Amino acid sequence: MSKGRILVVDDEASLRMLLSNELSRTGYTVEAVENGEIALSRMREGFFNVILLDILMPKMSGIEVLRTIKKDNSISEVIILTGNATLENCVECMKGGAFEYVRKPYDLSELCIQIERAIEHQRSKLDIKLLQDELRKAGRASTILGTSNAMHELRKIIARMAPSNSTVLILGDSGTGKELVARSIHEQSPRNGQPFIAVNCASFSETLLESELFGHEKGAFTDAKTQKLGLAEIANGGTLFLDEIGEIPLHFQSKILRFLETGDVRRVGGTHDIALNVRIICATNQPLEALVQQKRFRGDLFYRLNVLLVTVPPLKKRVSDIPLLVRYFITTQGFQKEFDRSALDILMSYEWRGNVRELRNIVERTCILTQGKIVSAADLSFLATAQRELPAPGFIPERTDDNHPSALSLSEMERKHILQVLKLVSGHKGKAAKLLEINPKTLYLKMKAYNIVSVYE
């Protein structure tokens, strides 16, 4: 069984023959051609895993061939071979999408290693593409539900934004469906056949976030046993969704800004930039302008993000959509239930501080716990207690000392709020993280930073 198909493109007949013989002996299926025009013709007739491409050739240079390959959206990986290596050529080839740049004379064993790496990289991209296709076939695509005026306006805005390549900033409370809006923009865009990659920026430390987004080279740090592709690289050609953008550490914000402005990334431990074609969509439930004033968010990054702005309405602004949403959640979760008029009235009068996410959870909980097929107001009696006791997501308790109403610092208020929520759930960190709408790891780090060891302080 062949290890992969390779196309050698070089005007030197002796080199073509040498590479064909040696690579065939190691298990590859090899074709060799003498110029770029023939190479492009062969690529349109059949698939090749790797193209070994010389730079200096008659008729078409290797760089021209590389540009055409990438313009045709070919998934073949290109390794440049050249005996006239210059820094300018190297930079141009790597920016043009070449996988590697190898100087002649080369060591055959080293070249085989580069070919294996290129094929592994290609297979990773294919796996991501297949996963995206499967998710789409399984009906996991975004669904923007609602017949209210607010949702009609939202869909109009999405339709206007989708064809553009400009950066989008999505604002909205927690649980309103900002990721669904991002997916809808992607699916209505010309990039809809390419990956949509979502990253929760609050889930990683600064070091891990850089590695996740931009990738790392083997040996870049202690645990870097192999090369890792960054999520930005995997999203190439498609859309990268950065959720909770306001949580990105200040120092790392400069690297995000550079990525937005140049389209280039550099893996951790890497020595060259990788040119990407990615649309960026960001989301936050935080007031970024206030964070800029507090010097917790870069002003230049905020203005770079704020090209196209869309605000997702909270559920309390679209209560007429609740019956439709309830039916949708019942159907998609596979329950044989029905909410009667009294139950729907309860839901439509509830405050919904957790928005659509909270509604989905309530529907699931009620359908599981209700014995009959009809859900009535009596089955939702727990909502009255919850509405009195639970703080709103992101709520900061006010100072009750009238003599010093503004004496608490922001960090002190956050500490008191975390303690309040922990007490409410009897110290259960998983439940507390869910109420605070943060990652459990983030809660652990905040408790450690604020020296919270007991919830009964």
C-alpha positions as CSV (number, residue, x, y, z in Angstrom):
1,M,0.0,0.0,0.0
2,S,1.4,3.4,-1.0
3,K,2.4,5.8,1.8
4,G,1.1,8.7,-0.3
5,R,1.2,10.3,-3.8
6,I,4.0,12.8,-4.5
7,L,4.5,15.1,-7.5
8,V,8.1,16.2,-8.2
9,V,8.4,19.4,-10.2
10,D,12.0,20.2,-11.3
11,D,13.6,21.1,-14.6
12,E,16.7,19.0,-13.9
13,A,16.1,15.5,-15.3
14,S,18.8,13.9,-13.2
15,L,17.2,15.2,-10.0
16,R,13.7,14.2,-11.1
17,M,14.9,10.6,-11.7
18,L,16.9,10.5,-8.4
19,L,13.9,11.6,-6.4
20,S,11.5,9.3,-8.2
21,N,13.7,6.3,-7.6
22,E,14.5,7.0,-4.0
23,L,11.0,8.0,-2.9
24,S,9.4,5.1,-4.7
25,R,11.8,2.8,-2.9
26,T,10.6,4.1,0.4
27,G,7.0,3.4,-0.4
28,Y,5.6,6.5,-2.1
29,T,3.8,6.7,-5.5
30,V,5.8,9.3,-7.4
31,E,5.2,11.3,-10.6
32,A,7.8,13.7,-11.9
33,V,7.4,16.6,-14.4
34,E,9.8,19.3,-15.8
35,N,7.8,22.5,-15.4
36,G,5.0,24.3,-13.5
37,E,2.4,24.2,-16.3
38,I,2.5,20.5,-16.6
39,A,2.4,20.2,-12.8
40,L,-0.8,22.3,-12.6
41,S,-2.3,20.2,-15.3
42,R,-1.5,16.9,-13.5
43,M,-2.9,18.3,-10.2
44,R,-6.2,19.1,-11.9
45,E,-6.4,15.5,-13.1
46,G,-5.5,13.8,-9.9
47,F,-4.8,14.2,-6.2
48,F,-1.3,14.5,-4.7
49,N,-0.4,14.5,-1.0
50,V,2.8,16.5,-1.4
51,I,4.3,18.6,-4.2
52,L,8.1,18.9,-4.2
53,L,8.6,22.1,-6.1
54,D,11.7,23.8,-7.5
55,I,11.8,27.6,-7.5
56,L,13.9,28.4,-10.6
57,M,12.2,26.9,-13.6
58,P,11.5,28.1,-17.2
59,K,8.0,29.4,-18.2
60,M,6.7,29.5,-14.6
61,S,8.7,30.0,-11.4
62,G,8.0,27.8,-8.4
63,I,6.6,30.8,-6.5
64,E,4.0,31.4,-9.4
65,V,3.1,27.7,-9.2
66,L,2.7,27.9,-5.5
67,R,0.4,30.9,-5.7
68,T,-1.8,29.1,-8.3
69,I,-2.0,25.9,-6.1
70,K,-3.2,27.9,-3.1
71,K,-5.5,30.0,-5.2
72,D,-7.2,26.8,-6.4
73,N,-7.7,25.8,-2.8
74,S,-5.8,22.6,-3.3
75,I,-5.2,20.7,-0.1
76,S,-1.9,19.4,-1.4
77,E,1.1,20.4,0.8
78,V,4.0,22.1,-1.0
79,I,7.7,21.6,0.0
80,I,10.0,24.0,-1.8
81,L,13.3,22.7,-3.1
82,T,16.0,25.2,-4.2
83,G,19.7,25.5,-4.7
84,N,19.5,29.3,-4.8
85,A,18.2,30.0,-1.3
86,T,17.7,33.6,-0.3
87,L,15.9,35.1,2.7
88,E,13.5,36.9,0.4
89,N,12.5,33.7,-1.4
90,C,12.1,31.8,1.9
91,V,9.8,34.5,3.3
92,E,7.8,34.8,0.1
93,C,7.3,31.0,-0.1
94,M,6.3,30.6,3.6
95,K,3.9,33.5,3.4
96,G,2.5,32.0,0.2
97,G,1.5,28.8,2.0
98,A,4.5,26.5,1.5
99,F,4.7,23.8,4.2
100,E,8.5,23.8,4.2
101,Y,11.5,25.3,2.5
102,V,14.4,22.8,1.8
103,R,17.9,23.8,0.5
104,K,19.8,21.7,-2.0
105,P,21.8,19.6,-1.6
106,Y,19.5,17.9,0.8
107,D,19.7,14.8,3.0
108,L,17.2,12.2,1.7
109,S,16.3,11.0,5.2
110,E,15.6,14.5,6.3
111,L,13.5,15.2,3.2
112,C,11.4,12.0,4.0
113,I,10.8,13.3,7.5
114,Q,9.5,16.6,6.1
115,I,7.3,14.7,3.6
116,E,5.8,12.6,6.5
117,R,5.2,15.7,8.5
118,A,3.4,17.3,5.5
119,I,1.2,14.3,5.0
120,E,0.3,14.2,8.7
121,H,-0.5,17.9,8.6
122,Q,-2.7,17.4,5.6
123,R,-4.6,14.5,7.2
124,S,-5.3,16.7,10.3
125,K,-6.9,19.3,8.0
126,L,-8.9,16.6,6.3
127,D,-10.1,15.2,9.6
128,I,-11.3,18.7,10.7
129,K,-13.1,19.1,7.3
130,L,-14.8,15.7,7.6
131,L,-15.9,16.6,11.2
132,Q,-17.3,19.9,10.1
133,D,-19.2,18.1,7.3
134,E,-20.6,15.4,9.7
135,L,-21.8,18.1,12.2
136,R,-23.5,19.9,9.4
137,K,-25.2,16.7,8.2
138,A,-26.3,15.9,11.7
139,G,-28.2,19.1,12.0
140,R,-25.8,20.8,14.4
141,A,-25.8,24.0,12.4
142,S,-26.9,27.2,14.0
143,T,-30.6,27.9,14.4
144,I,-31.7,31.5,15.1
145,L,-35.3,31.0,16.4
146,G,-37.9,33.6,17.0
147,T,-40.6,35.6,15.4
148,S,-40.3,38.7,17.5
149,N,-39.3,42.1,16.0
150,A,-36.0,41.8,17.8
151,M,-35.1,38.5,16.2
152,H,-36.3,39.7,12.7
153,E,-33.9,42.7,13.1
154,L,-31.1,40.4,14.2
155,R,-31.5,38.1,11.2
156,K,-31.5,41.1,8.9
157,I,-28.2,42.3,10.4
158,I,-26.6,38.8,10.1
159,A,-27.6,38.6,6.5
160,R,-26.0,42.0,5.8
161,M,-22.8,41.1,7.6
162,A,-22.3,37.6,6.4
163,P,-20.9,38.3,2.8
164,S,-18.1,40.5,4.2
165,N,-14.7,39.4,5.4
166,S,-14.6,42.1,8.1
167,T,-14.2,41.4,11.8
168,V,-17.5,41.1,13.7
169,L,-17.9,41.9,17.4
170,I,-21.0,40.3,19.0
171,L,-22.3,41.8,22.3
172,G,-24.9,40.3,24.6
173,D,-25.6,38.9,28.0
174,S,-24.5,35.4,29.0
175,G,-26.8,32.8,27.6
176,T,-28.3,34.8,24.8
177,G,-26.7,32.7,22.0
178,K,-23.8,34.7,20.8
179,E,-22.1,31.6,19.4
180,L,-25.2,30.7,17.4
181,V,-25.1,34.2,15.9
182,A,-21.4,33.7,15.0
183,R,-22.2,30.3,13.4
184,S,-25.1,31.8,11.5
185,I,-22.8,34.6,10.1
186,H,-20.3,31.9,9.0
187,E,-22.9,29.6,7.4
188,Q,-24.4,32.5,5.4
189,S,-20.9,33.6,4.2
190,P,-18.9,32.5,1.2
191,R,-16.7,30.5,3.8
192,N,-19.6,28.2,4.7
193,G,-17.8,25.1,3.3
194,Q,-14.7,25.8,5.4
195,P,-14.1,25.2,9.2
196,F,-15.8,27.2,11.9
197,I,-13.6,26.9,15.0
198,A,-14.8,28.3,18.4
199,V,-12.4,29.2,21.2
200,N,-13.5,30.2,24.7
201,C,-10.7,32.6,25.7
202,A,-11.5,32.4,29.4
203,S,-10.8,28.7,29.5
204,F,-7.0,29.0,29.1
205,S,-4.1,30.7,30.8
206,E,-2.1,33.1,28.7
207,T,0.6,30.5,27.8
208,L,-2.0,27.8,27.0
209,L,-4.1,30.2,25.0
210,E,-1.2,31.2,22.7
211,S,-0.4,27.5,22.2
212,E,-4.0,26.7,21.4
213,L,-4.5,29.5,19.0
214,F,-1.2,29.7,17.3
215,G,0.2,26.2,17.9
216,H,3.7,25.2,18.9
217,E,6.8,23.5,17.5
218,K,8.2,20.3,18.9
219,G,10.5,21.2,21.9
220,A,9.0,24.7,22.3
221,F,8.5,23.9,26.0
222,T,8.8,20.9,28.3
223,D,5.6,19.1,27.3
224,A,5.8,19.9,23.6
225,K,6.6,16.4,22.5
226,T,5.3,16.9,18.9
227,Q,4.4,19.8,16.7
228,K,0.9,21.1,17.3
229,L,-1.3,23.0,14.8
230,G,-3.0,26.1,16.3
231,L,-6.7,26.5,16.0
232,A,-6.2,29.6,13.9
233,E,-4.3,27.4,11.4
234,I,-7.0,24.8,11.5
235,A,-9.6,27.5,10.8
236,N,-7.6,28.7,7.7
237,G,-10.1,29.5,4.9
238,G,-13.0,29.6,7.4
239,T,-14.0,31.5,10.5
240,L,-12.3,31.7,14.0
241,F,-14.8,32.6,16.8
242,L,-13.1,34.1,19.9
243,D,-15.7,33.9,22.7
244,E,-15.2,35.9,25.9
245,I,-12.6,38.2,24.2
246,G,-12.6,40.5,27.2
247,E,-10.9,37.8,29.2
248,I,-7.7,37.7,27.2
249,P,-4.7,38.8,29.3
250,L,-3.5,42.3,28.5
251,H,0.0,41.1,27.5
252,F,-1.4,38.6,24.9
253,Q,-3.8,41.2,23.4
254,S,-0.9,42.7,21.5
255,K,-0.4,39.3,19.7
256,I,-4.1,39.1,18.9
257,L,-3.9,42.6,17.5
258,R,-0.9,41.7,15.3
259,F,-2.8,38.6,14.0
260,L,-5.8,40.7,13.1
261,E,-3.8,43.3,11.3
262,T,-1.4,41.0,9.4
263,G,-3.2,37.7,9.1
264,D,0.0,36.0,10.1
265,V,0.7,33.7,13.1
266,R,3.9,32.3,14.5
267,R,3.8,29.0,16.4
268,V,5.3,29.1,19.9
269,G,9.0,28.2,19.4
270,G,8.7,28.8,15.7
271,T,11.0,30.9,13.5
272,H,8.7,32.0,10.7
273,D,5.3,33.5,10.2
274,I,2.4,31.5,8.7
275,A,0.1,33.4,6.5
276,L,-3.6,32.6,7.1
277,N,-6.9,33.6,5.5
278,V,-9.3,33.6,8.5
279,R,-12.3,35.7,9.3
280,I,-12.5,36.7,13.0
281,I,-15.7,36.9,14.9
282,C,-15.5,37.9,18.6
283,A,-18.0,37.9,21.4
284,T,-18.2,39.3,24.9
285,N,-20.7,40.0,27.7
286,Q,-18.4,42.7,29.2
287,P,-18.3,46.4,28.5
288,L,-15.1,46.6,26.5
289,E,-15.1,50.4,26.4
290,A,-15.2,50.4,30.3
291,L,-12.3,47.9,30.3
292,V,-10.3,50.2,28.0
293,Q,-10.9,53.1,30.5
294,Q,-9.7,50.8,33.3
295,K,-6.6,49.9,31.2
296,R,-7.6,46.2,31.2
297,F,-8.2,46.1,27.5
298,R,-6.2,47.7,24.7
299,G,-7.9,50.6,23.0
300,D,-6.3,49.8,19.6
301,L,-7.5,46.2,19.8
302,F,-11.1,47.4,20.8
303,Y,-11.2,49.7,17.7
304,R,-9.8,46.9,15.5
305,L,-12.5,44.5,16.7
306,N,-15.3,47.0,16.5
307,V,-15.7,47.0,12.7
308,L,-19.1,45.3,12.5
309,L,-21.1,45.3,15.7
310,V,-24.2,43.2,16.5
311,T,-26.0,43.0,19.8
312,V,-28.0,39.9,20.7
313,P,-31.2,40.8,22.6
314,P,-31.8,39.2,26.0
315,L,-34.7,36.8,26.4
316,K,-36.7,39.4,28.5
317,K,-36.8,41.6,25.3
318,R,-38.3,38.8,23.2
319,V,-40.7,36.9,25.6
320,S,-43.1,36.3,22.7
321,D,-40.5,33.8,21.4
322,I,-40.7,31.6,24.5
323,P,-43.4,29.2,23.4
324,L,-41.5,28.6,20.1
325,L,-38.3,28.0,22.0
326,V,-39.9,25.7,24.4
327,R,-41.3,23.5,21.6
328,Y,-37.9,23.5,19.9
329,F,-36.1,22.4,23.1
330,I,-38.7,19.7,23.8
331,T,-38.4,18.3,20.2
332,T,-34.6,18.4,20.0
333,Q,-34.1,16.8,23.4
334,G,-36.5,14.0,22.4
335,F,-39.2,14.5,25.1
336,Q,-42.9,13.6,24.6
337,K,-44.2,16.5,26.7
338,E,-46.3,19.6,26.3
339,F,-46.4,22.8,28.3
340,D,-49.9,24.0,28.9
341,R,-51.0,27.6,28.8
342,S,-50.5,28.1,32.6
343,A,-46.9,26.8,32.3
344,L,-46.2,29.1,29.4
345,D,-47.6,32.1,31.3
346,I,-45.2,31.3,34.2
347,L,-42.2,31.1,31.8
348,M,-43.2,34.3,30.0
349,S,-43.4,36.2,33.3
350,Y,-40.0,34.9,34.6
351,E,-37.0,37.2,34.7
352,W,-34.6,34.9,32.8
353,R,-31.4,36.3,34.1
354,G,-29.6,33.3,32.4
355,N,-31.4,34.0,29.1
356,V,-32.0,31.3,26.5
357,R,-29.5,28.9,28.1
358,E,-31.4,29.0,31.3
359,L,-34.7,28.4,29.5
360,R,-33.2,25.4,27.8
361,N,-32.0,24.0,31.1
362,I,-35.4,24.6,32.8
363,V,-37.3,22.9,30.0
364,E,-35.0,19.8,30.2
365,R,-35.2,19.7,34.0
366,T,-39.0,20.0,34.0
367,C,-39.5,17.4,31.3
368,I,-37.4,14.9,33.2
369,L,-39.1,15.5,36.6
370,T,-42.7,15.8,35.5
371,Q,-44.5,12.4,35.4
372,G,-47.4,13.2,33.1
373,K,-47.2,14.3,29.5
374,I,-48.6,17.8,30.3
375,V,-46.4,20.3,32.2
376,S,-48.5,22.8,34.2
377,A,-47.8,25.9,36.4
378,A,-47.6,23.6,39.4
379,D,-44.6,21.8,37.9
380,L,-42.7,25.1,37.7
381,S,-43.3,26.2,41.3
382,F,-39.5,26.0,41.9
383,L,-39.0,29.0,39.6
384,A,-40.6,31.4,42.2
385,T,-38.0,30.4,44.8
386,A,-35.1,30.5,42.3
387,Q,-36.1,34.0,41.2
388,R,-36.0,35.3,44.7
389,E,-32.6,33.7,45.7
390,L,-30.3,33.5,42.7
391,P,-28.1,36.5,41.7
392,A,-28.0,37.5,38.1
393,P,-25.0,36.3,36.1
394,G,-22.3,39.0,36.5
395,F,-24.2,40.6,39.4
396,I,-21.9,42.5,41.9
397,P,-23.5,42.9,45.4
398,E,-23.8,46.5,46.5
399,R,-22.0,47.8,49.6
400,T,-24.5,48.1,52.4
401,D,-22.4,50.4,54.5
402,D,-24.0,53.8,53.9
403,N,-21.0,55.7,55.2
404,H,-18.7,54.2,52.5
405,P,-20.9,53.2,49.5
406,S,-17.9,53.0,47.1
407,A,-15.2,51.8,49.4
408,L,-14.9,48.3,47.9
409,S,-12.4,47.8,45.1
410,L,-13.4,45.8,42.1
411,S,-11.5,42.7,43.3
412,E,-13.1,43.0,46.8
413,M,-16.6,43.1,45.2
414,E,-15.7,40.1,43.0
415,R,-14.5,38.1,46.0
416,K,-17.7,38.9,48.0
417,H,-19.8,37.9,45.0
418,I,-18.0,34.6,44.6
419,L,-18.5,33.9,48.4
420,Q,-22.2,34.7,48.1
421,V,-22.7,32.3,45.2
422,L,-20.7,29.5,47.0
423,K,-22.8,29.9,50.1
424,L,-25.9,29.7,48.0
425,V,-24.9,26.3,46.6
426,S,-23.4,25.0,49.9
427,G,-19.8,25.2,48.6
428,H,-20.4,23.1,45.5
429,K,-17.8,24.5,43.1
430,G,-19.3,23.0,39.9
431,K,-22.7,24.5,40.7
432,A,-21.1,27.8,41.6
433,A,-19.1,28.0,38.4
434,K,-22.3,27.3,36.4
435,L,-24.2,30.1,38.2
436,L,-21.3,32.5,37.7
437,E,-21.1,31.3,34.1
438,I,-17.4,30.8,34.2
439,N,-15.2,27.7,33.7
440,P,-14.6,25.6,36.9
441,K,-10.9,26.1,36.4
442,T,-11.4,29.9,36.3
443,L,-13.3,29.7,39.6
444,Y,-10.6,27.6,41.2
445,L,-7.9,30.2,40.1
446,K,-10.0,33.0,41.4
447,M,-10.6,31.3,44.8
448,K,-6.9,30.7,45.1
449,A,-6.1,34.3,44.2
450,Y,-8.7,35.6,46.7
451,N,-7.6,33.0,49.4
452,I,-11.1,31.6,49.6
453,V,-10.9,28.4,51.6
454,S,-14.2,28.4,53.3
455,V,-17.6,29.6,52.1
456,Y,-18.7,30.5,55.6
457,E,-16.5,33.5,56.3
